[in-house]
Amino acid sequence: MGIIKLKNIRTFSYHGCLIEEGKIGSDYTVDLKIKTNLQKSAQTDHLLDTVDYVHLNKIVTEEMAIRSHLLEHVAKRINIRVLAEIETVEKTTVWVSKINPPIGGDVESVTIKMTEIRK
């Protein structure tokens, strides 16, 4: 088995429970880690034998573009879609961070982490 991790995917999205968050949006970062078998691609050196991180990035950016009230909701969608679209992925973990959240304090970011395992 092996790990592929995309770190610090930056998006501007419209997530949040407040009406203003849906109108003005804010900055987010996403980290995605997947567990898959990398032995074949290590032998063959062919893209078709591995998980294409371009595909992973596309899933993240497309799901982040769909408004959610909760970060948990968008994280779950990302994990489920990775498992649905890429059969060789055994486990996926996503961290979604809202930069400078409107919570009445000096907070750099708030992050949620969720994991899904193929059944």
Order of alpha helices (4+ residues) and beta strands (2+ residues): beta-alpha-beta-alpha-alpha-alpha-beta-beta
